[in-house]
Amino acid sequence: MFGSRPRRAPFRDDRHATAEAGGDASFSELVSTALAQVRTLFRSEIELVRTELAAKAREGVVGLAMVAMAAVFALSTVTLLLVTVAAFLVALGLPVAASMLIATLCGAVAAGSLGWLGLQRLSVDNLKPKRSIAQLHDDAAMIREQVR
């Protein structure tokens, strides 16, 4: 199912077979046949694109589900790691409350740092397609010069 492609419609349009059989098709019949063939080709190409996009969408949903599950496991792993750090600090002789506080602060600093760095990358200025915008401005300037 995932690798299957839609079957393409035949390129021949049988509605115009009588004109082709006689060999003396008029120009309008030839144009009509050509347009019908282009429509058939276009429809089959659109169907191919739809099928491929649907398959890619399914793959994307599965990938997102896997990432979500990985995030759940990572969250529990980080929690266990911080508990282990706290237990290690208790073994070194620190009080339990101080050990838990230190482990919690380590987790908060790590989460805050990653969150801040992520937000910096998501800023509007960083997401602008700067090269494309510059190219569009250059193209517009060139067109203005050509029109003059």
Secondary structure, DSSP 4 states (H G I P E B T S, - for coil): --S--PPPPPS--GGGHHHHHHS---HHHHHHHHHHHHHHHHHHHHHHHHHHHHHHHHHHHHHHHHHHHHHHHHHHHHHHHHHHHHHHHHHTT--HHHHHHHHHHHHHHHHHHHHHHHHHHTSHHHHS-HHHHHHHHHHHHHHHHHH-
